[in-house]
């Protein structure tokens, strides 16, 4: 076969291009230190790399979430630790002031420090992380607490009545009624002092007026409230009706106290129908077959707003037509008859919406951690729930100075009473505050331990994710990274091969018949 010059040329070029292509690809691997740079290098390997990269990105996001959650919880831990220190100091003040050796002047002197401690506690209750309040639930753009005036009394009639206080005072106000009768019905004489009882101002409440004028502060009492008198020269606050107007803190954030219930295609969602339990999300309950409350009830429920349903649930017939109790995630739904109607249509729905305040960060695929808290559940104070007609003390605490209610763990209320009793030289009141401070302190320490437990969860989760992150990086490196020593050897061999092709091609191309003539 005749070998033409064109054939030689094509062969030389083909060999050179092939050698050059191999050399360039190896050079790219040397530059990137990776043996898989594009899908064609290793299609299966690239697919595995992408899967591992996706897993690595997820782990990285979880670790970022943990880092942010640590910031929230570390700050909360520090805040509650500072609050504990303040309570300890308040207890020391109360211990000193509860003894008979302290004079009225001594109690007034320590009252200034007690008021400063109270204001510092409010500041701690309004702590923010990155501009977001950590104790106000979802209302992160506002303070959790504000300072307001509240009232303590020795009279059970007044304590059980509603009242409203407006105005501001930098000292506690003690009010004494010097005549008996009903608010808004009888003309009542009263006197008040803003200097701890050294001087009093006397006024008369004329019916139908129900508002006490305390010179810059007004207190509206519920009409019909009965008050008892003692003589103006009788300063025994265990008899008659006495009021102490003093500071407290009102919670302004979200709560988790209520569960709202609405219905679709049913008239039984109102009245005595209610949901009870600890719901952490919305629950939709659907009636699958027409029935009545006394018969068997087939129902489904959904935890994602009706996208997916858990079917096959039932309540057995029990012959009770007044109500039926359905078990759902988090608690129970009690459906009660309404105006004699106890039928349920197929497709009727009951939507359970719990009040929520938690901010949760996802730290693993099926695990979240809460980073905030409801301030009133820690520090107490007073709170006006949505739909309520007025504020009331937290933990069921009473406005009675002699109360032994379990609500004495209400820190802000206890501190407000301590200030009032120090400023008005009430030794017995201070003694009760000392006992209440012990309970409030234990409550705050319990909440601190809860925060610490969540911090520990973050630490454990971070350690697990750290190992997962290392494993994913190792898997990617095993598939993707090149062996540098082997790569350098391969690069040298291909460079020699390319140079050999160039040299041999050059020598052959120079040969022709004229060289032998």
Long-range contacts (C-beta under 8 A, 24 or more apart in sequence): 8-508, 8-509, 9-509, 12-501, 12-505, 12-508, 12-509, 15-501, 15-505, 16-498, 16-501, 16-502, 16-505, 19-494, 19-497, 19-498, 19-501, 20-498, 22-494, 22-497, 22-498, 23-491, 23-494, 23-495, 23-497, 23-498, 26-487, 26-490, 26-491, 26-494, 27-491, 29-482, 29-487, 30-482, 30-487, 30-488, 30-491, 33-481, 33-482, 33-484, 33-487, 34-480, 34-481, 34-482, 35-480, 35-481, 35-482, 35-487, 36-479, 36-480, 42-479, 45-479, 45-480, 48-475, 48-479, 49-476, 49-479, 49-480, 52-472, 52-475, 52-476, 52-479, 53-476, 55-468, 55-472, 56-469, 56-472, 56-473, 56-476, 59-465, 59-468, 59-469, 59-472, 60-469, 62-362, 62-363, 62-364, 62-461, 62-465, 63-462, 63-465, 63-466, 63-469, 65-361, 65-362, 65-363, 66-361, 66-363, 66-458, 66-461, 66-462, 66-465, 68-361, 68-371, 69-361, 69-363, 69-369, 69-371, 69-458, 70-455, 70-458, 71-129, 71-130, 72-129, 72-134, 72-359, 72-371, 72-372, 73-371, 73-451, 73-454, 73-455, 73-458, 74-455, 75-127, 75-129, 75-134, 76-127, 76-134, 76-135, 76-371, 76-372, 76-373, 76-451, 77-448, 77-451, 77-452, 77-455, 79-124, 79-127, 79-134, 80-378, 80-444, 80-447, 80-448, 80-451, 81-448, 82-124, 83-121, 83-124, 83-379, 83-411, 83-444, 84-441, 84-444, 84-445, 84-448, 86-117, 86-120, 86-121, 86-124, 87-411, 87-437, 87-440, 87-441, 87-444, 88-441, 89-113, 89-117, 90-114, 90-117, 90-415, 90-418, 90-437, 91-434, 91-437, 91-438, 91-441, 93-117, 93-418, 93-422, 94-418, 94-430, 94-431, 94-433, 94-434, 94-437, 95-434, 97-422, 97-427, 97-430, 98-427, 98-430, 98-431, 98-434, 100-427, 102-427, 104-196, 104-425, 107-422, 107-423, 107-425, 107-427, 107-430, 108-196, 108-422, 108-423, 108-425, 110-422, 111-419, 111-422, 111-423, 114-415, 114-418, 114-419, 114-422, 115-247, 115-419, 117-415, 118-247, 118-412, 118-415, 118-416, 118-419, 119-147, 121-249, 121-379, 121-411, 121-412, 121-415, 122-146, 122-147, 122-249, 122-412, 125-249, 125-375, 125-378, 125-379, 125-381, 125-412, 133-253, 134-371, 134-372, 134-373, 135-253, 135-372, 135-373, 135-374, 135-375, 135-378, 135-379, 136-252, 136-253, 136-254, 136-372, 136-375, 137-253, 137-254, 137-255, 137-256, 137-356, 137-357, 137-358, 137-372, 137-374, 138-253, 138-254, 138-356, 138-357, 138-359, 139-252, 139-253, 139-254, 140-359, 140-372, 142-252, 142-253, 143-252, 144-251, 144-252, 144-253, 144-375, 145-249, 145-250, 145-251, 145-252, 145-375, 145-379, 145-381, 145-412, 146-249, 146-250, 146-252, 147-247, 147-248, 147-249, 147-250, 148-247, 148-248, 148-249, 148-250, 148-382, 149-217, 149-245, 149-246, 149-247, 149-248, 150-245, 150-246, 150-247, 150-248, 150-382, 150-393, 150-399, 150-413, 150-416, 151-219, 151-243, 151-244, 151-245, 151-246, 151-399, 152-243, 152-244, 152-246, 152-399, 152-400, 152-401, 152-416, 152-417, 152-420, 153-241, 153-242, 153-243, 153-244, 153-399, 153-400, 153-401, 154-237, 154-238, 154-241, 154-242, 154-400, 154-401, 154-402, 155-227, 155-228, 155-240, 155-241, 155-242, 156-400, 157-225, 157-226, 157-227, 157-228, 157-241, 158-221, 158-225, 158-227, 158-241, 158-243, 158-399, 159-398, 159-399, 159-400, 159-403, 161-221, 161-222, 161-225, 162-222, 162-389, 162-390, 163-219, 163-220, 163-221, 163-222, 164-219, 164-220, 164-390, 165-217, 165-218, 165-219, 165-220, 165-245, 166-217, 166-218, 166-219, 166-220, 167-214, 167-216, 167-217, 167-218, 168-216, 168-217, 169-194, 169-214, 169-216, 169-217, 169-245, 171-195, 171-196, 171-423, 172-196, 172-244, 172-245, 172-246, 172-247, 172-419, 172-420, 172-423, 172-424, 173-214, 173-217, 173-244, 173-245, 173-246, 174-242, 174-243, 174-244, 174-245, 174-420, 174-424, 175-212, 175-214, 175-219, 175-242, 175-243, 175-244, 175-245, 176-200, 176-230, 176-232, 176-237, 176-240, 176-241, 176-242, 177-227, 177-228, 177-229, 177-230, 177-240, 177-241, 177-242, 178-202, 178-229, 178-230, 178-231, 178-232, 179-229, 180-226, 180-227, 180-228, 180-229, 181-226, 181-227, 182-223, 182-224, 182-225, 182-226, 182-227, 183-210, 183-221, 183-222, 183-223, 183-224, 183-225, 183-226, 183-227, 184-208, 184-209, 184-210, 184-223, 184-224, 185-223, 185-224, 188-227, 189-229, 191-232, 193-424, 196-423, 196-424, 196-425, 197-235, 197-424, 197-425, 200-232, 202-232, 214-245, 217-245, 219-243, 219-245, 237-401, 237-426, 238-402, 242-401, 244-401, 244-417, 244-420, 244-421, 244-424, 244-426, 244-429, 245-420, 246-416, 246-417, 246-419, 246-420, 246-423, 247-416, 247-419, 248-381, 248-382, 248-393, 248-412, 248-413, 248-416, 249-379, 249-381, 249-382, 249-412, 249-416, 250-381, 250-382, 250-383, 250-384, 250-391, 251-375, 251-376, 251-381, 251-382, 251-383, 251-394, 253-357, 253-374, 253-375, 253-376, 254-355, 254-356, 254-357, 254-374, 255-355, 255-357, 255-374, 255-376, 255-383, 255-385, 256-354, 256-355, 256-356, 256-357, 256-358, 256-374, 257-355, 257-385, 258-354, 258-355, 258-385, 258-386, 259-352, 259-353, 259-354, 259-355, 260-352, 260-353, 260-354, 260-355, 261-333, 261-350, 261-351, 261-352, 261-353, 262-350, 262-351, 262-353, 263-348, 263-349, 263-350, 263-351, 264-348, 264-349, 264-350, 264-351, 265-345, 265-347, 265-348, 265-349, 266-344, 266-345, 266-348, 266-349, 266-350, 267-338, 267-339, 267-341, 268-335, 268-336, 268-337, 268-338, 268-341, 268-342, 268-344, 268-348, 269-350, 270-338, 271-336, 271-337, 271-338, 271-339, 272-323, 272-334, 272-336, 273-333, 273-334, 273-335, 273-336, 273-338, 273-350, 274-333, 274-334, 274-336, 275-328, 275-331, 275-332, 275-333, 275-334, 275-350, 275-352, 276-331, 276-332, 276-334, 277-328, 277-330, 277-331, 277-332, 278-330, 278-331, 279-329, 279-330, 279-331, 279-352, 279-354, 280-330, 280-354, 280-356, 280-358, 281-330, 281-354, 282-351, 282-352, 282-353, 282-354, 283-328, 283-329, 283-330, 283-333, 283-351, 283-352, 284-349, 284-350, 284-351, 284-352, 285-326, 285-328, 285-333, 285-349, 285-350, 285-351, 285-352, 286-347, 286-348, 286-349, 287-344, 287-345, 287-346, 287-347, 287-348, 287-349, 288-346, 289-346, 290-343, 290-344, 290-345, 290-346, 291-343, 291-344, 292-321, 292-342, 292-343, 292-344, 293-320, 293-321, 293-322, 293-323, 293-324, 293-335, 293-337, 293-342, 293-343, 293-344, 294-318, 294-319, 294-320, 294-321, 294-324, 294-342, 297-324, 297-326, 297-344, 299-326, 301-328, 301-329, 303-329, 328-352, 330-354, 355-386, 363-457, 363-458, 363-461, 363-465, 364-461, 364-464, 364-465, 367-461, 369-454, 369-457, 369-458, 369-461, 370-454, 371-454, 373-447, 373-451, 377-447, 378-411, 378-443, 378-444, 378-447, 379-411, 379-412, 379-444, 380-407, 380-409, 380-410, 380-411, 380-412, 380-413, 380-414, 380-440, 381-410, 381-411, 381-412, 381-413, 382-412, 382-413, 401-426, 401-429, 401-432, 402-432, 408-435, 408-436, 408-439, 408-440, 409-436, 409-439, 409-440, 409-442, 409-443, 410-436, 410-440, 411-440, 411-443, 411-444, 414-440
